[in-house]
Amino acid sequence: MNDNYHIFSDGRVERHNDTVRLVTEDDEKKYLPIENAEALYLHGQIDFNTRVISFLDDHGVAMHVFGWNDYYSGSIMPERGQTSGQTVVEQVRAYDDEAHRGNIAREIVAGSIHNMRANVTYYDNRDYDLGATLESLDRRRDEIKSVASVEEAMGVEASARRAYYAIFDQILPDGFVFGGRKYNPPNNKVNSLISFGNSLVYANIVSAIRATALDPTISYLHEPGERRYSLALDLADLFKPVLTDRVVFRLVNRGQLSDDDFDSEMNACLLTESGRETFSKEFEQTLDRTIDHPRLNRKVSYQYLLRVEAYKLKKHLLTGEAYESFERWW
Amino acid sequence: MSGHTDERTGETDPVDLLLESARDEAVESSFHVTGVMMQYYEVCERELWFESRNIEIDRENPNVVRGTHVDETAYDEQRRNLSIDGRIAPDLLDDGRVVEVKPSSTLVEPARLQLLYYLWYLDRVVGVEKEGVLAHPTERKRESVELTDETEQQVEDAIRGIYDVIRSETPPPATEKPFCESCAYYDFCWSC
């Protein structure tokens, strides 16, 4: 149950007998085997009707919709998704208790610093001298233990991420100038790749959260947002270095992206359909990678790690057992 | 009728608590014991605590799906489901015996305890004596189960044990058991 299907072309998804099929504008028909699907990702302009939604619902498959600029615009989730009043009550209790909220927020920041650090170490061992960045991340990691407020925790997270992003220009080849994180809209190729990657991480985490009865709007590090699934933002921070950033480095360093994969207008730079296709193919392969899980005693996919993270948080909230955020261990 | 009190705590014995509220609907009690709680108590007290808090996990777990399927299809023709007070739901065979169907005999003790609880409940609350039969349709095996002094004691001890587990603020810690890996809560317990 963990294949994601990405649809980039414009057209229509419809139920056809016992499958879902995509009919593109030039009347090409593609069938999507739905039995093993986790979610459909719609990137193009797609028509669909209630019949296909009921069908996806029966098979427990979510549908995530992306807007013109690759931003996540919403999901159609299977009705069978879990709901539990008690879980939401405990989520809110933890949010409302400053000390409790702070503990969770600090744990998330500590985990995301660790995961950024893992990427820096990887390149430090490969001909780059990144010792100063490692030290800076270590200091942030110490600092996070003693921050008093969630606001300060956000501040530590932001400065760690700045230090981390500062090495991108060293690691990435000529022609891929980063110059710091910019979004709304992304201003260059690297930023457009990171934006697209992060929105995929985000949507995958929305699916993982919805499988656990946690309410995606009640969060600890980020403020509960009115228009965003802020709990997905919390957990996405942990996984961006492992998923988005590694995919960006891999594609760019292997020269798998060309100018045709980007569309620059005014100050914005966005991925074209072919760019998004290349990116999500690599991204999906990364989600499918497996790793020995020391506690679960089996191999689990990177994608399943997202689900595990939601379980861990839910367990913490409902049982009081400690929450230790995801830290890359390999 | 007032129940026995526990000498240590001065609290009502959970067995009496359960019987009083079951016999007299005017007696309000939040303490209910279902058949599946009996099973969980025998299998894993942590699972029992999760169940009592409605912590549900992974309904697509293959073992859960399989168990439900066996339960829904076995002896379909001769089985009548009987729900009593909304508290217990034993299945009756045509010959009047109470039947409990299990997909396999690997976890036979929990199923036996569940069946004994139904027999005990029918005897003590409803006032009918029934015989029980434990059936493993996939293995074509059946065995008969009866309420005796010894098995009654077993049921009542389990009721007290269940009371202690579900009243606790926190779940019993996870302990590795041979059947953990086939449990629907496995990832929840061990993901850490």
Interface residues (C-beta under 8 A of the other chain):
Chain A: M1 G60 Q82 S84 Q86 T87 A213 R295 L296 N297 R307 V308 Y311 K312 K314 K315 L318 T319 G320 E321 E324
Chain B: R53 N54 I55 E56 I57 R59 E60 E169 T170 P171 E181 Y186 D187 F188 C189 W190 S191 C192
